[in-house]
Amino acid sequence: MDFKIPTVLTSEELMEKAFHRASKIYKNGTNTLDTRKKTALAKVTAAGDIVVTALQGYVDRFPRMEK
């Protein structure tokens, strides 16, 4: 059997990737406070989604040992 184990980012690399992508997000609001709230929420949500997607990809691509 020839298994190809995917390259897994370290925790620091994964967080850096997530926060770097999330830092580019900007949302408009009705006023300054609303804009900041929406932007902060979008950044946190995006960072979480990026981490979840990356970790789920590792699980999906990791070789399975079937019985």
C-alpha positions in Angstrom: 0.0 0.0 0.0 1.2 3.4 -0.9 -0.1 6.1 1.4 0.4 9.8 0.8 0.0 11.6 4.1 -0.9 15.2 3.6 1.3 18.0 4.9 -0.2 19.4 8.1 0.4 23.0 9.1 1.6 23.6 12.6 -0.9 25.3 15.0 1.0 28.6 14.6 1.0 28.4 10.8 -2.7 27.5 10.7 -3.6 30.4 13.0 -1.4 32.8 11.0 -3.1 31.7 7.8 -6.6 32.1 9.3 -5.9 35.6 10.8 -4.1 36.8 7.7 -7.1 36.0 5.5 -9.6 37.3 8.1 -7.7 40.6 8.4 -8.6 41.5 4.8 -12.4 41.4 5.6 -14.4 44.7 5.9 -18.2 45.1 6.4 -20.2 48.2 6.0 -22.7 49.2 8.7 -25.2 52.0 9.4 -22.7 53.9 11.6 -19.1 53.6 12.8 -20.0 51.3 15.8 -22.1 49.1 13.6 -19.4 48.9 11.0 -16.8 47.8 13.6 -19.2 45.2 15.1 -20.0 43.7 11.7 -16.4 43.7 10.7 -15.2 42.1 13.9 -17.9 39.4 13.8 -17.1 38.7 10.1 -13.4 38.4 10.9 -13.9 36.0 13.8 -16.4 33.9 11.8 -14.0 33.7 8.8 -11.0 32.8 10.9 -13.0 30.0 12.5 -14.3 28.7 9.2 -10.8 28.7 7.7 -9.4 26.6 10.7 -12.4 24.2 10.5 -12.1 23.8 6.8 -8.3 23.1 7.0 -8.7 20.6 9.8 -11.6 18.8 8.1 -9.5 18.6 4.9 -6.7 16.9 6.9 -9.1 14.3 8.3 -10.7 13.7 4.9 -7.4 13.3 3.0 -5.7 11.2 5.7 -5.3 7.5 4.6 -7.7 5.0 6.2 -6.8 1.6 7.4 -9.9 -0.5 6.5 -10.4 -3.8 8.2 
